[in-house]
Amino acid sequence: MVQWQQDPQARRLPSGLCDVQQAAMNQALRAILSAHRFQIADGPLGEAPLVLGLTRSGR
């Protein structure tokens, strides 16, 4: 399992800003994993993606 978390220093930011930053990081992780052809479970956009496995390359 891989868990991507903010730097503990970010917790000193206002709560709303911290939540927005975490959601943006999760979306970036989702994009990176998709680009590398991982299957990702659909879920709320701001939440961390659930990786189901690697897709077949088609080669």
mmCIF file of the N, C-alpha and C atoms, coordinates in Angstrom:
data_MODEL
# 
_entry.id   MODEL 
# 
loop_
_atom_site.group_PDB 
_atom_site.id 
_atom_site.type_symbol 
_atom_site.label_atom_id 
_atom_site.label_alt_id 
_atom_site.label_comp_id 
_atom_site.label_asym_id 
_atom_site.label_entity_id 
_atom_site.label_seq_id 
_atom_site.pdbx_PDB_ins_code 
_atom_site.Cartn_x 
_atom_site.Cartn_y 
_atom_site.Cartn_z 
_atom_site.occupancy 
_atom_site.B_iso_or_equiv 
_atom_site.pdbx_formal_charge 
_atom_site.auth_seq_id 
_atom_site.auth_comp_id 
_atom_site.auth_asym_id 
_atom_site.auth_atom_id 
_atom_site.pdbx_PDB_model_num 
ATOM 1   N N  . MET A 1 1  ? 0.843   -1.173 0.000   1.00 0.00 ? 1  MET A N  1 
ATOM 2   C CA . MET A 1 1  ? 0.000   0.000  0.000   1.00 0.00 ? 1  MET A CA 1 
ATOM 3   C C  . MET A 1 1  ? 0.891   1.239  0.000   1.00 0.00 ? 1  MET A C  1 
ATOM 4   N N  . VAL A 1 2  ? 0.531   2.200  -0.801  1.00 0.00 ? 2  VAL A N  1 
ATOM 5   C CA . VAL A 1 2  ? 1.243   3.470  -0.853  1.00 0.00 ? 2  VAL A CA 1 
ATOM 6   C C  . VAL A 1 2  ? 0.291   4.546  -0.351  1.00 0.00 ? 2  VAL A C  1 
ATOM 7   N N  . GLN A 1 3  ? 0.759   5.349  0.574   1.00 0.00 ? 3  GLN A N  1 
ATOM 8   C CA . GLN A 1 3  ? -0.049  6.428  1.096   1.00 0.00 ? 3  GLN A CA 1 
ATOM 9   C C  . GLN A 1 3  ? 0.736   7.720  0.924   1.00 0.00 ? 3  GLN A C  1 
ATOM 10  N N  . TRP A 1 4  ? 0.135   8.666  0.234   1.00 0.00 ? 4  TRP A N  1 
ATOM 11  C CA . TRP A 1 4  ? 0.788   9.922  -0.067  1.00 0.00 ? 4  TRP A CA 1 
ATOM 12  C C  . TRP A 1 4  ? 0.221   10.961 0.884   1.00 0.00 ? 4  TRP A C  1 
ATOM 13  N N  . GLN A 1 5  ? 1.060   11.507 1.746   1.00 0.00 ? 5  GLN A N  1 
ATOM 14  C CA . GLN A 1 5  ? 0.593   12.469 2.727   1.00 0.00 ? 5  GLN A CA 1 
ATOM 15  C C  . GLN A 1 5  ? 1.391   13.757 2.638   1.00 0.00 ? 5  GLN A C  1 
ATOM 16  N N  . GLN A 1 6  ? 0.753   14.808 3.096   1.00 0.00 ? 6  GLN A N  1 
ATOM 17  C CA . GLN A 1 6  ? 1.408   16.100 3.143   1.00 0.00 ? 6  GLN A CA 1 
ATOM 18  C C  . GLN A 1 6  ? 2.516   16.102 4.182   1.00 0.00 ? 6  GLN A C  1 
ATOM 19  N N  . ASP A 1 7  ? 3.430   17.018 3.991   1.00 0.00 ? 7  ASP A N  1 
ATOM 20  C CA . ASP A 1 7  ? 4.460   17.267 4.986   1.00 0.00 ? 7  ASP A CA 1 
ATOM 21  C C  . ASP A 1 7  ? 3.767   17.708 6.280   1.00 0.00 ? 7  ASP A C  1 
ATOM 22  N N  . PRO A 1 8  ? 4.206   17.225 7.410   1.00 0.00 ? 8  PRO A N  1 
ATOM 23  C CA . PRO A 1 8  ? 3.564   17.627 8.676   1.00 0.00 ? 8  PRO A CA 1 
ATOM 24  C C  . PRO A 1 8  ? 3.509   19.141 8.865   1.00 0.00 ? 8  PRO A C  1 
ATOM 25  N N  . GLN A 1 9  ? 4.436   19.866 8.278   1.00 0.00 ? 9  GLN A N  1 
ATOM 26  C CA . GLN A 1 9  ? 4.425   21.330 8.388   1.00 0.00 ? 9  GLN A CA 1 
ATOM 27  C C  . GLN A 1 9  ? 3.171   21.921 7.752   1.00 0.00 ? 9  GLN A C  1 
ATOM 28  N N  . ALA A 1 10 ? 2.602   21.240 6.743   1.00 0.00 ? 10 ALA A N  1 
ATOM 29  C CA . ALA A 1 10 ? 1.405   21.744 6.068   1.00 0.00 ? 10 ALA A CA 1 
ATOM 30  C C  . ALA A 1 10 ? 0.210   21.768 7.008   1.00 0.00 ? 10 ALA A C  1 
ATOM 31  N N  . ARG A 1 11 ? 0.247   20.979 8.042   1.00 0.00 ? 11 ARG A N  1 
ATOM 32  C CA . ARG A 1 11 ? -0.867  20.948 9.001   1.00 0.00 ? 11 ARG A CA 1 
ATOM 33  C C  . ARG A 1 11 ? -0.990  22.265 9.757   1.00 0.00 ? 11 ARG A C  1 
ATOM 34  N N  . ARG A 1 12 ? -0.004  23.101 9.651   1.00 0.00 ? 12 ARG A N  1 
ATOM 35  C CA . ARG A 1 12 ? -0.065  24.413 10.310  1.00 0.00 ? 12 ARG A CA 1 
ATOM 36  C C  . ARG A 1 12 ? -0.833  25.425 9.470   1.00 0.00 ? 12 ARG A C  1 
ATOM 37  N N  . LEU A 1 13 ? -1.144  25.052 8.221   1.00 0.00 ? 13 LEU A N  1 
ATOM 38  C CA . LEU A 1 13 ? -1.933  25.923 7.350   1.00 0.00 ? 13 LEU A CA 1 
ATOM 39  C C  . LEU A 1 13 ? -3.383  25.933 7.820   1.00 0.00 ? 13 LEU A C  1 
ATOM 40  N N  . PRO A 1 14 ? -4.151  26.962 7.419   1.00 0.00 ? 14 PRO A N  1 
ATOM 41  C CA . PRO A 1 14 ? -5.583  26.945 7.743   1.00 0.00 ? 14 PRO A CA 1 
ATOM 42  C C  . PRO A 1 14 ? -6.230  25.662 7.210   1.00 0.00 ? 14 PRO A C  1 
ATOM 43  N N  . SER A 1 15 ? -7.194  25.146 7.932   1.00 0.00 ? 15 SER A N  1 
ATOM 44  C CA . SER A 1 15 ? -7.816  23.857 7.621   1.00 0.00 ? 15 SER A CA 1 
ATOM 45  C C  . SER A 1 15 ? -8.301  23.758 6.174   1.00 0.00 ? 15 SER A C  1 
ATOM 46  N N  . GLY A 1 16 ? -9.005  24.745 5.693   1.00 0.00 ? 16 GLY A N  1 
ATOM 47  C CA . GLY A 1 16 ? -9.524  24.718 4.322   1.00 0.00 ? 16 GLY A CA 1 
ATOM 48  C C  . GLY A 1 16 ? -8.416  24.629 3.296   1.00 0.00 ? 16 GLY A C  1 
ATOM 49  N N  . LEU A 1 17 ? -7.344  25.372 3.502   1.00 0.00 ? 17 LEU A N  1 
ATOM 50  C CA . LEU A 1 17 ? -6.217  25.365 2.570   1.00 0.00 ? 17 LEU A CA 1 
ATOM 51  C C  . LEU A 1 17 ? -5.516  24.013 2.588   1.00 0.00 ? 17 LEU A C  1 
ATOM 52  N N  . CYS A 1 18 ? -5.384  23.439 3.769   1.00 0.00 ? 18 CYS A N  1 
ATOM 53  C CA . CYS A 1 18 ? -4.757  22.128 3.910   1.00 0.00 ? 18 CYS A CA 1 
ATOM 54  C C  . CYS A 1 18 ? -5.573  21.073 3.153   1.00 0.00 ? 18 CYS A C  1 
ATOM 55  N N  . ASP A 1 19 ? -6.900  21.124 3.274   1.00 0.00 ? 19 ASP A N  1 
ATOM 56  C CA . ASP A 1 19 ? -7.776  20.170 2.590   1.00 0.00 ? 19 ASP A CA 1 
ATOM 57  C C  . ASP A 1 19 ? -7.686  20.321 1.076   1.00 0.00 ? 19 ASP A C  1 
ATOM 58  N N  . VAL A 1 20 ? -7.650  21.548 0.603   1.00 0.00 ? 20 VAL A N  1 
ATOM 59  C CA . VAL A 1 20 ? -7.543  21.801 -0.841  1.00 0.00 ? 20 VAL A CA 1 
ATOM 60  C C  . VAL A 1 20 ? -6.204  21.297 -1.369  1.00 0.00 ? 20 VAL A C  1 
ATOM 61  N N  . GLN A 1 21 ? -5.149  21.523 -0.621  1.00 0.00 ? 21 GLN A N  1 
ATOM 62  C CA . GLN A 1 21 ? -3.830  21.067 -1.028  1.00 0.00 ? 21 GLN A CA 1 
ATOM 63  C C  . GLN A 1 21 ? -3.782  19.529 -1.085  1.00 0.00 ? 21 GLN A C  1 
ATOM 64  N N  . GLN A 1 22 ? -4.373  18.856 -0.096  1.00 0.00 ? 22 GLN A N  1 
ATOM 65  C CA . GLN A 1 22 ? -4.402  17.394 -0.082  1.00 0.00 ? 22 GLN A CA 1 
ATOM 66  C C  . GLN A 1 22 ? -5.197  16.867 -1.273  1.00 0.00 ? 22 GLN A C  1 
ATOM 67  N N  . ALA A 1 23 ? -6.317  17.489 -1.588  1.00 0.00 ? 23 ALA A N  1 
ATOM 68  C CA . ALA A 1 23 ? -7.129  17.070 -2.734  1.00 0.00 ? 23 ALA A CA 1 
ATOM 69  C C  . ALA A 1 23 ? -6.354  17.240 -4.036  1.00 0.00 ? 23 ALA A C  1 
ATOM 70  N N  . ALA A 1 24 ? -5.601  18.327 -4.163  1.00 0.00 ? 24 ALA A N  1 
ATOM 71  C CA . ALA A 1 24 ? -4.792  18.552 -5.369  1.00 0.00 ? 24 ALA A CA 1 
ATOM 72  C C  . ALA A 1 24 ? -3.686  17.505 -5.488  1.00 0.00 ? 24 ALA A C  1 
ATOM 73  N N  . MET A 1 25 ? -3.078  17.143 -4.366  1.00 0.00 ? 25 MET A N  1 
ATOM 74  C CA . MET A 1 25 ? -2.037  16.105 -4.395  1.00 0.00 ? 25 MET A CA 1 
ATOM 75  C C  . MET A 1 25 ? -2.639  14.760 -4.809  1.00 0.00 ? 25 MET A C  1 
ATOM 76  N N  . ASN A 1 26 ? -3.827  14.445 -4.305  1.00 0.00 ? 26 ASN A N  1 
ATOM 77  C CA . ASN A 1 26 ? -4.473  13.189 -4.670  1.00 0.00 ? 26 ASN A CA 1 
ATOM 78  C C  . ASN A 1 26 ? -4.835  13.165 -6.150  1.00 0.00 ? 26 ASN A C  1 
ATOM 79  N N  . GLN A 1 27 ? -5.280  14.296 -6.694  1.00 0.00 ? 27 GLN A N  1 
ATOM 80  C CA . GLN A 1 27 ? -5.596  14.371 -8.117  1.00 0.00 ? 27 GLN A CA 1 
ATOM 81  C C  . GLN A 1 27 ? -4.333  14.209 -8.952  1.00 0.00 ? 27 GLN A C  1 
ATOM 82  N N  . ALA A 1 28 ? -3.233  14.807 -8.523  1.00 0.00 ? 28 ALA A N  1 
ATOM 83  C CA . ALA A 1 28 ? -1.961  14.657 -9.237  1.00 0.00 ? 28 ALA A CA 1 
ATOM 84  C C  . ALA A 1 28 ? -1.506  13.195 -9.212  1.00 0.00 ? 28 ALA A C  1 
ATOM 85  N N  . LEU A 1 29 ? -1.644  12.539 -8.066  1.00 0.00 ? 29 LEU A N  1 
ATOM 86  C CA . LEU A 1 29 ? -1.279  11.129 -7.969  1.00 0.00 ? 29 LEU A CA 1 
ATOM 87  C C  . LEU A 1 29 ? -2.139  10.288 -8.894  1.00 0.00 ? 29 LEU A C  1 
ATOM 88  N N  . ARG A 1 30 ? -3.425  10.590 -8.957  1.00 0.00 ? 30 ARG A N  1 
ATOM 89  C CA . ARG A 1 30 ? -4.347  9.893  -9.860  1.00 0.00 ? 30 ARG A CA 1 
ATOM 90  C C  . ARG A 1 30 ? -3.884  10.044 -11.312 1.00 0.00 ? 30 ARG A C  1 
ATOM 91  N N  . ALA A 1 31 ? -3.494  11.246 -11.706 1.00 0.00 ? 31 ALA A N  1 
ATOM 92  C CA . ALA A 1 31 ? -3.032  11.500 -13.077 1.00 0.00 ? 31 ALA A CA 1 
ATOM 93  C C  . ALA A 1 31 ? -1.729  10.750 -13.375 1.00 0.00 ? 31 ALA A C  1 
ATOM 94  N N  . ILE A 1 32 ? -0.812  10.745 -12.424 1.00 0.00 ? 32 ILE A N  1 
ATOM 95  C CA . ILE A 1 32 ? 0.466   10.048 -12.606 1.00 0.00 ? 32 ILE A CA 1 
ATOM 96  C C  . ILE A 1 32 ? 0.241   8.548  -12.766 1.00 0.00 ? 32 ILE A C  1 
ATOM 97  N N  . LEU A 1 33 ? -0.585  7.979  -11.893 1.00 0.00 ? 33 LEU A N  1 
ATOM 98  C CA . LEU A 1 33 ? -0.857  6.545  -11.967 1.00 0.00 ? 33 LEU A CA 1 
ATOM 99  C C  . LEU A 1 33 ? -1.560  6.180  -13.267 1.00 0.00 ? 33 LEU A C  1 
ATOM 100 N N  . SER A 1 34 ? -2.492  7.007  -13.705 1.00 0.00 ? 34 SER A N  1 
ATOM 101 C CA . SER A 1 34 ? -3.188  6.758  -14.972 1.00 0.00 ? 34 SER A CA 1 
ATOM 102 C C  . SER A 1 34 ? -2.224  6.818  -16.147 1.00 0.00 ? 34 SER A C  1 
ATOM 103 N N  . ALA A 1 35 ? -1.317  7.775  -16.121 1.00 0.00 ? 35 ALA A N  1 
ATOM 104 C CA . ALA A 1 35 ? -0.332  7.901  -17.197 1.00 0.00 ? 35 ALA A CA 1 
ATOM 105 C C  . ALA A 1 35 ? 0.580   6.683  -17.271 1.00 0.00 ? 35 ALA A C  1 
ATOM 106 N N  . HIS A 1 36 ? 0.772   6.024  -16.140 1.00 0.00 ? 36 HIS A N  1 
ATOM 107 C CA . HIS A 1 36 ? 1.606   4.827  -16.104 1.00 0.00 ? 36 HIS A CA 1 
ATOM 108 C C  . HIS A 1 36 ? 0.783   3.551  -16.235 1.00 0.00 ? 36 HIS A C  1 
ATOM 109 N N  . ARG A 1 37 ? -0.457  3.730  -16.662 1.00 0.00 ? 37 ARG A N  1 
ATOM 110 C CA . ARG A 1 37 ? -1.368  2.637  -17.028 1.00 0.00 ? 37 ARG A CA 1 
ATOM 111 C C  . ARG A 1 37 ? -1.798  1.758  -15.867 1.00 0.00 ? 37 ARG A C  1 
ATOM 112 N N  . PHE A 1 38 ? -1.965  2.361  -14.707 1.00 0.00 ? 38 PHE A N  1 
ATOM 113 C CA . PHE A 1 38 ? -2.525  1.637  -13.575 1.00 0.00 ? 38 PHE A CA 1 
ATOM 114 C C  . PHE A 1 38 ? -4.038  1.764  -13.624 1.00 0.00 ? 38 PHE A C  1 
ATOM 115 N N  . GLN A 1 39 ? -4.743  0.701  -13.272 1.00 0.00 ? 39 GLN A N  1 
ATOM 116 C CA . GLN A 1 39 ? -6.192  0.758  -13.138 1.00 0.00 ? 39 GLN A CA 1 
ATOM 117 C C  . GLN A 1 39 ? -6.494  1.385  -11.793 1.00 0.00 ? 39 GLN A C  1 
ATOM 118 N N  . ILE A 1 40 ? -7.401  2.346  -11.793 1.00 0.00 ? 40 ILE A N  1 
ATOM 119 C CA . ILE A 1 40 ? -7.734  3.067  -10.575 1.00 0.00 ? 40 ILE A CA 1 
ATOM 120 C C  . ILE A 1 40 ? -9.240  2.982  -10.369 1.00 0.00 ? 40 ILE A C  1 
ATOM 121 N N  . ALA A 1 41 ? -9.661  2.699  -9.152  1.00 0.00 ? 41 ALA A N  1 
ATOM 122 C CA . ALA A 1 41 ? -11.086 2.641  -8.827  1.00 0.00 ? 41 ALA A CA 1 
ATOM 123 C C  . ALA A 1 41 ? -11.657 4.055  -8.843  1.00 0.00 ? 41 ALA A C  1 
ATOM 124 N N  . ASP A 1 42 ? -12.853 4.180  -9.383  1.00 0.00 ? 42 ASP A N  1 
ATOM 125 C CA . ASP A 1 42 ? -13.533 5.466  -9.355  1.00 0.00 ? 42 ASP A CA 1 
ATOM 126 C C  . ASP A 1 42 ? -13.921 5.788  -7.920  1.00 0.00 ? 42 ASP A C  1 
ATOM 127 N N  . GLY A 1 43 ? -13.792 7.025  -7.568  1.00 0.00 ? 43 GLY A N  1 
ATOM 128 C CA . GLY A 1 43 ? -14.144 7.463  -6.232  1.00 0.00 ? 43 GLY A CA 1 
ATOM 129 C C  . GLY A 1 43 ? -14.220 8.975  -6.230  1.00 0.00 ? 43 GLY A C  1 
ATOM 130 N N  . PRO A 1 44 ? -14.481 9.559  -5.094  1.00 0.00 ? 44 PRO A N  1 
ATOM 131 C CA . PRO A 1 44 ? -14.517 11.017 -5.013  1.00 0.00 ? 44 PRO A CA 1 
ATOM 132 C C  . PRO A 1 44 ? -13.195 11.628 -5.487  1.00 0.00 ? 44 PRO A C  1 
ATOM 133 N N  . LEU A 1 45 ? -13.290 12.693 -6.249  1.00 0.00 ? 45 LEU A N  1 
ATOM 134 C CA . LEU A 1 45 ? -12.124 13.294 -6.895  1.00 0.00 ? 45 LEU A CA 1 
ATOM 135 C C  . LEU A 1 45 ? -11.040 13.722 -5.911  1.00 0.00 ? 45 LEU A C  1 
ATOM 136 N N  . GLY A 1 46 ? -11.390 14.240 -4.757  1.00 0.00 ? 46 GLY A N  1 
ATOM 137 C CA . GLY A 1 46 ? -10.386 14.729 -3.824  1.00 0.00 ? 46 GLY A CA 1 
ATOM 138 C C  . GLY A 1 46 ? -9.739  13.664 -2.965  1.00 0.00 ? 46 GLY A C  1 
ATOM 139 N N  . GLU A 1 47 ? -10.270 12.437 -3.014  1.00 0.00 ? 47 GLU A N  1 
ATOM 140 C CA . GLU A 1 47 ? -9.722  11.378 -2.173  1.00 0.00 ? 47 GLU A CA 1 
ATOM 141 C C  . GLU A 1 47 ? -8.593  10.645 -2.875  1.00 0.00 ? 47 GLU A C  1 
ATOM 142 N N  . ALA A 1 48 ? -7.759  10.003 -2.092  1.00 0.00 ? 48 ALA A N  1 
ATOM 143 C CA . ALA A 1 48 ? -6.642  9.242  -2.647  1.00 0.00 ? 48 ALA A CA 1 
ATOM 144 C C  . ALA A 1 48 ? -7.173  8.124  -3.541  1.00 0.00 ? 48 ALA A C  1 
ATOM 145 N N  . PRO A 1 49 ? -6.513  7.881  -4.680  1.00 0.00 ? 49 PRO A N  1 
ATOM 146 C CA . PRO A 1 49 ? -6.975  6.835  -5.587  1.00 0.00 ? 49 PRO A CA 1 
ATOM 147 C C  . PRO A 1 49 ? -6.705  5.444  -5.025  1.00 0.00 ? 49 PRO A C  1 
ATOM 148 N N  . LEU A 1 50 ? -7.565  4.516  -5.394  1.00 0.00 ? 50 LEU A N  1 
ATOM 149 C CA . LEU A 1 50 ? -7.391  3.117  -5.040  1.00 0.00 ? 50 LEU A CA 1 
ATOM 150 C C  . LEU A 1 50 ? -6.874  2.407  -6.285  1.00 0.00 ? 50 LEU A C  1 
ATOM 151 N N  . VAL A 1 51 ? -5.664  1.883  -6.217  1.00 0.00 ? 51 VAL A N  1 
ATOM 152 C CA . VAL A 1 51 ? -5.034  1.235  -7.376  1.00 0.00 ? 51 VAL A CA 1 
ATOM 153 C C  . VAL A 1 51 ? -5.443  -0.226 -7.390  1.00 0.00 ? 51 VAL A C  1 
ATOM 154 N N  . LEU A 1 52 ? -5.991  -0.667 -8.530  1.00 0.00 ? 52 LEU A N  1 
ATOM 155 C CA . LEU A 1 52 ? -6.467  -2.039 -8.677  1.00 0.00 ? 52 LEU A CA 1 
ATOM 156 C C  . LEU A 1 52 ? -5.416  -2.940 -9.319  1.00 0.00 ? 52 LEU A C  1 
ATOM 157 N N  . GLY A 1 53 ? -4.520  -2.353 -10.074 1.00 0.00 ? 53 GLY A N  1 
ATOM 158 C CA . GLY A 1 53 ? -3.486  -3.143 -10.741 1.00 0.00 ? 53 GLY A CA 1 
ATOM 159 C C  . GLY A 1 53 ? -3.008  -2.440 -11.997 1.00 0.00 ? 53 GLY A C  1 
ATOM 160 N N  . LEU A 1 54 ? -2.098  -3.082 -12.672 1.00 0.00 ? 54 LEU A N  1 
ATOM 161 C CA . LEU A 1 54 ? -1.530  -2.540 -13.896 1.00 0.00 ? 54 LEU A CA 1 
ATOM 162 C C  . LEU A 1 54 ? -2.341  -3.054 -15.077 1.00 0.00 ? 54 LEU A C  1 
ATOM 163 N N  . THR A 1 55 ? -2.662  -2.177 -16.020 1.00 0.00 ? 55 THR A N  1 
ATOM 164 C CA . THR A 1 55 ? -3.403  -2.593 -17.202 1.00 0.00 ? 55 THR A CA 1 
ATOM 165 C C  . THR A 1 55 ? -2.467  -3.334 -18.133 1.00 0.00 ? 55 THR A C  1 
ATOM 166 N N  . ARG A 1 56 ? -3.019  -4.122 -19.019 1.00 0.00 ? 56 ARG A N  1 
ATOM 167 C CA . ARG A 1 56 ? -2.199  -4.813 -20.014 1.00 0.00 ? 56 ARG A CA 1 
ATOM 168 C C  . ARG A 1 56 ? -1.674  -3.801 -21.022 1.00 0.00 ? 56 ARG A C  1 
ATOM 169 N N  . SER A 1 57 ? -0.473  -4.016 -21.488 1.00 0.00 ? 57 SER A N  1 
ATOM 170 C CA . SER A 1 57 ? 0.175   -3.033 -22.362 1.00 0.00 ? 57 SER A CA 1 
ATOM 171 C C  . SER A 1 57 ? -0.381  -3.025 -23.777 1.00 0.00 ? 57 SER A C  1 
ATOM 172 N N  . GLY A 1 58 ? -0.993  -4.095 -24.227 1.00 0.00 ? 58 GLY A N  1 
ATOM 173 C CA . GLY A 1 58 ? -1.541  -4.142 -25.576 1.00 0.00 ? 58 GLY A CA 1 
ATOM 174 C C  . GLY A 1 58 ? -0.489  -4.378 -26.632 1.00 0.00 ? 58 GLY A C  1 
ATOM 175 N N  . ARG A 1 59 ? 0.724   -4.675 -26.236 1.00 0.00 ? 59 ARG A N  1 
ATOM 176 C CA . ARG A 1 59 ? 1.797   -4.902 -27.207 1.00 0.00 ? 59 ARG A CA 1 
ATOM 177 C C  . ARG A 1 59 ? 1.893   -6.352 -27.569 1.00 0.00 ? 59 ARG A C  1 
# 
